Amino acid sequence: MKAIVVIPTYNEKDNISSIIDAVLTNLPDGDVLIVDDNSPDGTANIVREKQLSNSKIHLMVRSGKMGLGTAYCDGFAYALDRGFEAIYEMDADFSHDPKDLPRFLEALENSDLVIGSRYIVGVNVINWPLSRLILSYGANLYTRIVTGLPIMDGTGGFKCFRADTLRKIDLKSIRSNGYSFQIEMNFRIWQTGAVIKEIPIIFTDRQSGVSKMNKKIIYEAIFLVWKLLFYKLTRKYA
């Protein structure tokens, strides 16, 4: 399938060149789209330089720091408009291993959404403090209990969608914009009756740059799951 990897960035100059090279090495027939929120560290300029020698590298620069959810939605719309059939989500900081990219396409042959799961086979997270691990695992358990979403890793950001499945979602209606975006997208896809498959990955915390996690993102996720339950019961989004 014609594939593209969507990678949102904000101040990722230390990682951006290497992650692009790694993606294109491991997915040689694929493209990569960087959605940059006008990073003041010059991330976009590095991408522009690489574009001069490779037409598989795409760049979208937004006006400012507008959030993870809208970055992905803008990236998805870009990919759908250009006829890509398999659309990935991936972080820029090597917490997601580019060597896993081909496995997603293999799994997508018999599914509509493939999720790289940290928790489908034990707990596969490296370099996280215990508090962060408990927060993540607890958030996923909380999400499953409240919404019924049958996914072990509903907050993970390493995924691959079939384009036809993404077209069933009104991307402009997505409400969440932090890491809760992952939960909402999974829920929306699940509600369409799509086949969702989790494959095991090993998640390694970033070695360069700064994590984007904060309390606002956590609170957004806490309240989102109740809104999704309300929708499940009433078919109306709160």
PyMOL commands that set and color helices and strands:
alter all, ss='L'
color gray80, all
select helices_A, chain A and resi 16-26+43-51+68-81+98-108+130-147+163-166+171-173+180-191+215-234
alter helices_A, ss='H'
color red, helices_A
select strands_A, chain A and resi 3-9+31-36+57-61+86-89+113-117+125-126+159-162+196-200+203-204
alter strands_A, ss='S'
color yellow, strands_A
deselect
rebuild
show_as cartoon
